[in-house]
Amino acid sequence: MAEIVAAAAAVHAPQLLSRPPYEELDKLDSSTDALKEFGQVLDETRPDAVLVIGIDHLETFWLEAVPTFTLVISEECEATYTHFSRRKKVHTDLAVDLLKGVIAQDFDLTYSQDAELGHAFLTPFEYILGDRDTPVIPLLVNSYLPPLPSPRRCYALGRAIAKSLESRPERIAVIASGGMSHFPGTARYTAPNYEFDRWVIQEAAAGRYEELLDLTPVNLDEVGESELLTWFVMLGIIGDVPGTLLSYQELSHHGHGVIQFAPPLAPERGGPVGDGAVPRHGGHTFAQDDYVYYRFPEPRSLPLNKFLRRVITDGEFRDAFVADRDATIDAGGLGEKERAALRGDGFDDLVGLGAHPLLALSAWQVVKNELSRTS
């Protein structure tokens, strides 16, 4: 049976890669130091493959197809974010076996032999795996395009993966790339729910997951925690074991968490959160009955979302936009309100017109980064 020799939940914020000067660089350093610390665990445990469970920020599949879970089974994969990129070898034999084994358990799973991965994979590739040649298996979880899978459905996928691994001899590491509380591209961008983060950390440290698994996708939307869905897949694979906090940083727009679940660490390494010190849900009372921050993208907004995605993923288009914004916008075939919003300095107006918040924010960030890099 395959052995899970290492497991961690890991922040993947794009600022860890781009390091814009307006961020709190010391906190970025603390996050990347923790990621590198877990990278050293891979040297000690020597896995044969690393299962990286990440999300899609609409870079990979886009609105032409929105799979809930996708396994990448190509021979190699590449993760990119603006001008940053890394290629990794995929453990294709194990990936294909996992695909067949999970589907044999009546669990629908999409697969791709040609996926382009984003910063949810690039950040762990860069700071955890680095130049190590250990092959990876990328697994994507839909976390931002409702309807989303429930925490228990993600946990069930993890259990199906664990069962599929029973016939394999490999030593495997698992990275859940995602979290913690943040609301990228929305009106709550600068108001993460840090107390909810602390409750999650507390429950992880105690190995208590039932209340986390009872959360709904709408609950996660309300507290900015939809990326925890990657954690729940990991927990299904490794079981309900305690985690140890390596780093938690409060940035103005994001709670950065890095938690190691395997191999176990000494309890005193776990940081300041005590057992039961943080109230249930961090004291939050849920009120939403539907998605508020990341709604279902209405088809009428597709042209605007398509334009924003090109800014993010198409280097030539982005260069043209940075060089002559007005001409690029005028040639985009958009309405008057959309053109006016694209000429603005922020992303709130774009979201108000139906742009997906992730696309609006990411386009704004990459353009801002390009302008600072070339000035």
Summary of the structure (lengths in Angstrom):
residues: 375
radius of gyration: 19.9
end to end distance: 54.8
largest distance: 60.0
contacts: 1305
relative contact order: 0.16
helix: 46%
strand: 18%
